[in-house]
């Protein structure tokens, strides 16, 4: 038997990612779709249901039953390889400075509190791509953490192309630094729209000027207006710069210097050194984010909006341009 990580009052709203029908027993080693025409079977690993529609996903269920590392290695230190090179890489990652500086005037924690203040009762918040970043726990909300990597926070393995929950269940969905890593961001946003209650909220941060990260699991970038178009079925409450030009510069510095070698071990050392070179420039990001030019060259943008029955037209979208170019 598995001690399910999902809250008990959530389980009856969990569905088959393939056909959206209710699932069977979620406390057994595996769960089965109750639709006899589907009959898909999904394993439960360490209390974490693996609900992936393999037809629409770059992931296979065997990736998780085989304990493979997917987008992020979220395992405990004791479970990670202990060879000298692996230990060196982890040491370098601990000492190197950050490459991004979040300068958003409306971070996800503030958006979360805003939704809690507006909702009656305890709102349900779906976190897509939780990673190892826990949102504020000092609010009266029920947070459901999903990811495509097994980790301490992950309550469910869930591919955002097929979110395994009933329609209109959540009050808010958060997708921070996620939509660049999905094969079809438009489908994922449609799924976000589907699982939100009428007038439910979405908060997303997605990059524009960033080099490839997460290797093979990196697909798409968005300008500020491109990001707005992605969420065209939502009324905008706030949007803006999450990481400004200094972050974009720091990313470029790192990859410029690291680009002089194809040797993975030399690459890792140069990358760490380059981060120390680029880090001081990050201190300018908060100043740059206030200027219109940031909307043409920022590293990433955020969007906070409310589910709407109206779809914004492309003609309306271009009227929302805030940059410096004529």
C-alpha positions in Angstrom: 0.0 0.0 0.0 1.1 3.6 -0.7 0.5 6.6 1.5 -1.0 8.8 -1.1 0.6 12.3 -1.3 -2.6 13.9 -2.7 -5.0 15.3 -0.1 -7.9 12.8 0.4 -10.6 15.3 -0.7 -8.9 15.8 -4.0 -8.8 12.1 -5.1 -12.4 11.9 -6.3 -11.7 14.6 -8.8 -8.6 13.0 -10.3 -9.3 11.6 -13.8 -7.6 9.4 -16.4 -5.3 11.7 -18.5 -6.3 9.8 -21.6 -10.1 9.9 -21.6 -10.9 12.1 -18.6 -12.9 9.4 -16.9 -12.8 8.8 -13.1 -10.0 6.5 -11.8 -10.3 3.6 -9.5 -8.6 3.0 -6.2 -5.7 5.5 -5.7 -4.3 3.8 -2.6 -3.3 0.6 -4.4 0.1 0.1 -6.1 -1.7 1.1 -9.3 -4.9 2.7 -10.5 -7.1 1.8 -13.5 -9.4 4.0 -15.6 -13.0 3.1 -14.9 -14.0 3.5 -18.5 -14.0 0.0 -19.9 -13.2 1.3 -23.4 -10.1 2.9 -22.1 -8.9 0.7 -19.2 -5.6 2.5 -18.9 -3.5 1.5 -15.9 -1.2 3.9 -14.1 1.3 3.1 -11.4 1.6 4.8 -8.0 5.2 5.3 -6.9 5.9 6.2 -3.3 2.4 7.5 -3.0 2.7 9.6 -6.2 0.3 8.6 -9.0 2.0 8.6 -12.4 -0.8 10.0 -14.7 0.6 10.4 -18.1 -1.1 10.0 -21.5 1.8 8.5 -23.4 0.2 9.2 -26.8 0.5 13.0 -26.2 3.6 13.1 -24.0 7.4 13.1 -24.5 7.5 11.0 -21.4 6.8 7.3 -21.0 5.4 5.7 -17.8 8.5 3.6 -17.8 10.6 6.7 -17.2 9.1 6.9 -13.7 8.8 3.2 -12.9 12.4 2.9 -13.9 13.3 5.8 -11.6 14.9 7.7 -14.5 15.9 11.4 -14.2 13.6 13.4 -16.5 13.7 17.2 -16.5 15.3 17.7 -13.1 17.1 15.5 -10.6 15.0 16.0 -7.5 16.3 12.9 -5.7 17.8 13.1 -2.2 21.5 13.4 -2.1 22.0 9.9 -0.9 20.2 8.6 -4.0 22.3 10.5 -6.5 25.5 9.1 -8.1 28.5 9.4 -5.7 31.3 9.2 -8.3 33.9 12.1 -8.3 32.5 13.8 -11.4 28.9 13.8 -10.1 30.0 15.2 -6.8 32.0 17.9 -8.5 29.1 19.0 -10.6 26.9 19.2 -7.5 29.6 21.2 -5.7 29.9 23.7 -8.6 26.1 24.1 -8.7 26.1 25.0 -5.0 28.8 27.6 -5.2 27.9 29.4 -8.4 25.8 32.5 -8.1 22.3 32.6 -9.6 21.9 33.5 -13.3 18.5 35.1 -13.0 17.1 37.9 -10.8 13.3 38.0 -10.4 12.3 41.7 -10.4 8.6 41.2 -11.0 6.3 43.8 -9.5 3.8 41.0 -9.0 5.5 37.7 -8.0 3.6 34.4 -7.8 3.3 34.6 -4.0 1.5 38.0 -4.3 -0.8 36.6 -7.0 -1.6 33.6 -4.7 -2.5 35.9 -1.9 -4.6 38.0 -4.2 -6.6 35.0 -5.3 -7.0 33.8 -1.7 -8.4 37.2 -0.7 -11.0 37.1 -3.5 -12.2 33.5 -3.0 -14.8 32.3 -0.6 -13.5 29.4 1.5 -10.2 27.7 0.8 -9.3 27.9 -2.9 -7.7 25.0 -4.7 -4.4 25.9 -6.4 -2.7 23.7 -9.0 1.0 24.0 -9.3 2.4 22.8 -12.6 6.1 22.0 -12.7 6.6 22.4 -9.0 10.3 21.3 -9.0 11.8 22.1 -5.6 10.2 25.6 -5.3 7.5 25.5 -2.6 5.1 28.4 -2.8 4.1 30.3 0.4 2.4 28.1 2.9 1.1 30.9 5.1 -2.1 31.3 3.1 -5.4 29.5 3.5 -5.3 27.6 0.2 -5.0 23.9 -0.8 -1.9 23.6 -3.0 -1.6 20.6 -5.3 2.0 20.1 -6.6 2.5 18.3 -9.9 5.5 17.8 -12.0 7.1 15.5 -14.6 9.9 14.7 -12.1 9.7 12.7 -8.9 10.7 14.8 -5.9 9.8 15.6 -2.3 7.2 18.2 -3.3 5.6 16.2 -6.2 2.2 14.9 -5.3 1.4 13.7 -8.8 3.3 13.1 -12.0 1.3 15.1 -14.5 2.0 16.2 -18.1 0.3 19.6 -18.7 -0.8 18.5 -22.2 -3.4 16.3 -20.4 -4.2 17.5 -16.9 -5.8 14.6 -15.0 -8.5 16.6 -13.2 -12.2 17.2 -13.8 -13.4 20.4 -15.6 -13.7 23.6 -13.6 -12.1 22.2 -10.4 -9.3 24.7 -9.5 -9.5 28.3 -8.5 -6.0 29.0 -9.7 -3.2 27.4 -11.8 0.4 28.4 -11.4 3.0 27.6 -14.1 6.3 29.2 -13.4 9.1 28.6 -15.9 7.1 25.7 -17.4 5.6 26.6 -20.8 9.0 26.8 -22.5 9.5 23.1 -21.6 6.3 21.7 -23.1 6.0 20.5 -26.7 2.7 22.4 -27.3 2.2 25.3 -25.0 -1.1 26.3 -26.6 -2.6 22.9 -25.8 -1.3 23.1 -22.2 -3.0 26.5 -21.8 -6.2 25.1 -23.1 -5.9 22.4 -20.4 -5.3 25.1 -17.8 -8.4 26.9 -19.0 -10.5 23.6 -18.8 -9.6 22.8 -15.2 -10.2 26.3 -14.0 -13.5 27.3 -12.5 -15.4 30.1 -14.2 -13.4 33.3 -13.4 -10.5 31.2 -12.2 -7.0 32.6 -12.3 -3.8 31.7 -14.0 -0.3 32.9 -13.2 2.7 32.1 -15.5 6.3 33.1 -16.0 7.8 32.2 -19.4 11.2 33.2 -20.9 11.9 35.3 -23.9 15.7 35.9 -24.0 17.2 32.8 -22.4 19.5 30.1 -23.8 18.5 26.4 -23.8 18.1 24.9 -20.3 16.9 21.4 -19.3 18.5 20.2 -22.6 16.2 18.2 -24.7 13.1 19.4 -22.7 13.3 23.0 -24.0 11.1 24.1 -26.9 9.7 27.6 -27.0 10.2 31.3 -26.2 7.7 34.2 -26.1 7.8 37.9 -26.5 5.5 39.9 -24.2 2.8 40.1 -26.8 3.3 36.4 -27.8 2.8 35.5 -24.1 -0.4 37.6 -24.1 -1.6 35.8 -27.2 -0.9 32.4 -25.5 -3.4 33.5 -22.8 -5.9 35.2 -25.2 -8.8 33.4 -23.5 -8.1 35.2 -20.2 -8.8 38.7 -19.1 -5.5 40.3 -18.1 -5.2 41.5 -14.5 -1.5 42.2 -14.6 1.5 41.4 -16.8 5.0 42.5 -17.1 8.7 41.8 -16.8 9.8 39.0 -14.5 13.5 39.0 -15.4 14.9 42.0 -17.3 17.9 42.6 -19.7 20.6 42.1 -17.1 19.4 38.5 -16.7 19.4 38.1 -20.4 23.0 39.4 -20.5 24.1 37.1 -17.7 22.7 34.1 -19.6 24.5 35.2 -22.8 27.8 35.7 -20.9 27.6 32.2 -19.4 27.0 30.5 -22.7 29.5 32.7 -24.6 32.4 31.5 -22.5 31.1 28.0 -22.2 30.8 27.8 -25.9 34.6 27.5 -26.4 34.6 23.8 -25.5 32.6 20.6 -26.2 34.2 18.8 -23.2 31.4 18.4 -20.5 33.8 18.7 -17.6 35.6 21.8 -18.9 32.2 23.2 -19.9 30.9 22.9 -16.3 33.9 24.7 -14.9 33.8 27.5 -17.4 30.0 27.9 -16.9 30.5 28.4 -13.1 33.3 30.9 -13.7 31.1 32.8 -16.3 28.3 33.0 -13.8 30.6 34.9 -11.4 31.4 37.3 -14.3 27.7 37.8 -15.2 26.3 38.0 -11.7 27.2 41.6 -10.9 25.2 42.8 -13.9 22.0 41.3 -12.4 21.9 44.1 -9.9 20.8 46.4 -12.7 17.7 44.3 -13.5 15.3 46.1 -11.1 16.1 49.4 -12.7 15.9 48.1 -16.3 12.5 46.4 -15.6 10.9 49.8 -15.1 11.7 51.0 -18.6 9.7 50.4 -21.7 12.7 48.9 -23.5 12.4 45.9 -21.1 9.3 44.8 -23.0 11.5 44.3 -26.1 14.5 42.6 -24.5 13.6 41.0 -21.2 14.7 37.6 -20.2 11.2 36.5 -19.1 7.6 37.8 -18.6 4.8 37.1 -16.3 1.1 37.0 -16.9 -1.8 37.0 -14.3 -5.2 36.7 -15.7 -8.8 35.5 -15.1 -10.7 33.0 -17.2 -13.0 34.7 -19.7 -15.7 33.7 -22.1 -14.2 36.1 -24.6 -11.2 35.3 -26.8 -8.9 38.3 -27.5 -8.4 39.0 -31.2 -5.0 39.4 -32.7 -5.9 43.0 -33.6 -6.7 43.7 -29.9 -3.4 42.0 -28.8 -1.2 44.2 -30.9 -2.8 47.3 -29.2 -1.2 46.1 -25.9 2.4 46.6 -27.2 4.4 48.4 -24.5 7.9 48.5 -26.0 10.0 51.2 -27.6 9.8 50.2 -31.3 7.4 52.1 -33.5 
